[in-house]
């Protein structure tokens, strides 16, 4: 290996770029699907896909589960700021731990999802949601690909920590 080159694998000099590429893929897929919804649906339009799933166009001015959605508008910039701060922190964590595969994958998914939703807040003032699951007349709050990536990333973080605890290597991050 040449002096100054970085490795893609594990170890202290593992490269961050594969994780950033995963995050970029999440952002691109998220924004593409949201553009399809914005271009083909008016607000509150829906298409029934199955007896438990619809495609809808929903606008979320709040956070997860529409938390603070009814606030006076300040939440747009508050959640944008949180998303930007999270992206900076996650990028730093990726740089520090790029060789930890499961942890870095989780961070990359969360990073891509966070940035995807920040883009919506800046461009539209709300997050575009469109996946609507329901059962027996009860609807789970609509969500999008960015939300799915964040959720999967959080699950992988928990699995990574459980794996670390089971192996007895509780090294600090």
N, C-alpha and C positions, 0 to 999 in steps of 0.2 A: 504494500500500500504506500502511496506517495505521502510525503510529509505534508501536513496541513489538510489532508482529505478527511472527510467525515464518514462514519460507517452508517449503514442503514439498519443494522441489526441491534443487538443489545450492548449494554456496557455504558460507561460514563460518557463516551463521545458519540453515542447514537444520534442520528440525524432527526431533526424535527420535521423536515419537509414532507415525509410520507403522511404524517398526522395532519399537517396543514392541507395537504391535497384531499384527504378524506373530508375535512371540514369544508373545503371549497366545493367538493362534490355535493355535500348536504345543502349548502347555501344555494348552489345552482339548481338542484332538483326542487328545493322548496320554492324558490322564486319562480321557476318555470311553471310549477303546478298552480301557484297563486295567480300567475298571469293568465293561465287558462281559465281559472274561475272568474277573475275580474273581466276577462274579455267575453265570456259566454253566459254569465249569470248576472242578473240584477240582484240587489240586496234582498235577501230572504227567499230568493228562488231556490227550488230544490228539485232533484231528480231522485225518485225512488229506485234503488238498485236491488235491494232484497227486502224481506220482511223485517229486517233488523238494521239496515244500513241505507242511508241517503247521502247524496252529494248535495250540499247546501252552500249558499254564500252567506257567511256571517261575519260581522265586524266585532272584534273584541278590543275595547279601549282600555281594558283592565289587564290583569295578569292571569295566572292559572285559575281556571274555574270562574273567570270574569271578576276576580277580586279587584275591588275599587273601580269597576267599570262605570259606576254611576257618579264618580267624583267629578269635580268641576272642570277637568281638563289638565290640571297640573300633573296628573299621573302619566300622561304621555311622555313628558321629559324626565320624570322620575324613573320610570321603567326603562327608558332609553339609556339613561345614565347608569342604571344598574347593569343593563346588558353590556354596555361598553366597558365598564369596570370589570365585569365578569370575563369578558373576552381578553382583556389585558392580563388578568390574573391567570386565566387558563393557558394563555400562550406562554407565560412565564413558567407555569407548572409543566407544560409540554417540553419546554427547553430543558428544564431541570431533570425531567424523568422520561425522556424520549425512549429510552431502552426498556421501559416497563410496558410491555405490549398491551395487556388488558387495561391497565390504568390509562395509558395514552390513547387507546381506542375510545374509551369512555370519555375522556376529556375532548377528543376531536369531535365526537358526536355532539356533545354539549356545546362546544364552541360553534360548530356549524349551525345548530339550532338557535342558539342565542343571537348570532349575527343575522340569521334569516329573519327573526322576529324584530330585531332592531331596525333592519332595513324597512320593514313594513311601517313601524311606528314613525320613522323619519319621513318616509314618502307619503303615507296616507293618514297618519294620526291614529291608526288602529292596526291590529293584526288581523289578517285575512284567515279565517277558519273555514273549513269545508267538509271535513269528515264527521258525519253525524251517525253515531250508533245509538240504537234505542231498543227497548224491550218492554212489552206490556204497557205502552203509552208513556214510558219514562225515557227521557233522552239524556244520555251522557253529554256534558258540554262539548260542542263542536271543537275540533282541533285541526292541526295541519301537520305537514311533514316535519317542520322544525320542532314542534312539540313532541312528535314521536321520537325524533332523534335525541332530544333532551331526556325524555323518559327512558329510552333504551340506554343512554349513557349513564343515567343515575342507577339503573339496575346493574349495569356492568361495574360501576364503582362499588356497589354493595358486594357483588360477587368477588371482586378483586380483594376487598378488605376481608371477607370471610375466608378466602383462600390464603391470604397472608397470615391471618390469625391461626388457622388450622395448621399451617406449616411451621408456626412458631417464629416466623421472622417478622416481628412487629417493628421493623426499622422505621424510624420517623421520616416523614417526607420533608 
